[in-house]
Amino acid sequence: MTSRSVDEHAEIVRQLLARALAPVGEGVLVPDALGRVLAADVHAPIDLPVFRNSQMDGYAVASASLREVPVSLPVTAIVAAGDAGPDRLEAGTAIKIMTGAPVPLGADCVVPVEDTDAGNDRVHIRVARRPGEFVRDRGSDVTSGTLLLAAGAELTARHLAMLAAVGLAEVPVLRRPRFAVIATGAELMPAGTALAPGQIFESNSVALAASVRANGGDAVLVDHSTDVPDRFRELLHRAVEGADVVITSGGVSMGDFEVVREVLTPLGGWFGHVAMQPGGPQGLTTVQGVPVLSFPGNPVSTLISFEVFARAELRRCAGLPPQPADYAPLTAPVESPSGKRQFLRGRRVAGGVTLESGPGSHLVAALARADVLLDIPEDVTTMQAGDDVRVWEL
């Protein structure tokens, strides 16, 4: 079995994914754009507010009419939001106006209803107002042609509110990279079924699909194959038809019934050992131009393989910011096997990072409790408390 270092395998995978995951733009409806990344700059097509309008329920008046208060003025119209209202205010009069209704020419302020007797025919005004008070001028929020959002922005609810407010029905976003996920193993059963002796619940497809979605991709096919080659071939055919990248879990080691290795080796697939723990057995194939990343089947190995080999390129193509590793001090000593780059599960705590569990690739509950991976170099066998260790955010 051939062997590679983590960096060697990661670079080969990176080059393959970089060709397969070229960013592509598409238009989506604004209500469907939450969490998407803009593919191009977006400029305001209109002024906002679109017209001069009232900030308050009250009375549109000329401030010159309020030089001596209290004052009583005739009310010549009542204007609700959505009404056009009169074009001009007659001098010495008032217009009863609701929030958001257009303020006519001749009126330069709005008196809140709380400062009046709320009359409909005449209004008694107790408080003077300066020009511009409680009036929203056209374009005071944004003017037509202004840059609203730059390419690369990840759209949130507040962004969608703004895009809808300026009347945009659709926005240009990066298409989410399409991943297919195939978990393999005759022993794997779906949640909710009764387990027979020798069976376990299947979690890898759930975990990998969630990892894809969490990092900006779409899981377009998520399925499970037995160890029967024809079943795996059927799923693989469907996967490469609709996905940019296929990820498989299980079936890559040197034992019997390794269905992934059996089917993909004749197609030119590489299967070997990467000097890492967990996640040593790995495979890489191109099928009809689509990269197929084959991860080992133990749940922790599968997820760490995704973190190490797939996440960065997926995020790049999806337009999401990178999540580079940093360094933090260990709170307790750790040991690591010589010649293997070890990814231990850990947690950030006061003063640094602490080990969450042992190295076992089956300890999925411990992985769930972790929030970082501790990256121990392959030539390091012991690290002491206080030593800085490379840390990957989960």
PyMOL commands that set and color helices and strands:
alter all, ss='L'
color gray80, all
select helices_A, chain A and resi 6-20+30-32+63-66+113-115+157-165+204-214+229-242+259-267+299-309+311-318+364-369
alter helices_A, ss='H'
color red, helices_A
select strands_A, chain A and resi 2-4+25-29+42-43+53-54+58-61+71-79+94-97+109-112+122-125+135-136+147-149+170-174+178-184+188-189+200-201+218-225+245-249+270-274+276-277+281-287+290-295+326-329+334-335+341-349+352-355+372-376+382-383+388-393
alter strands_A, ss='S'
color yellow, strands_A
deselect
rebuild
show_as cartoon
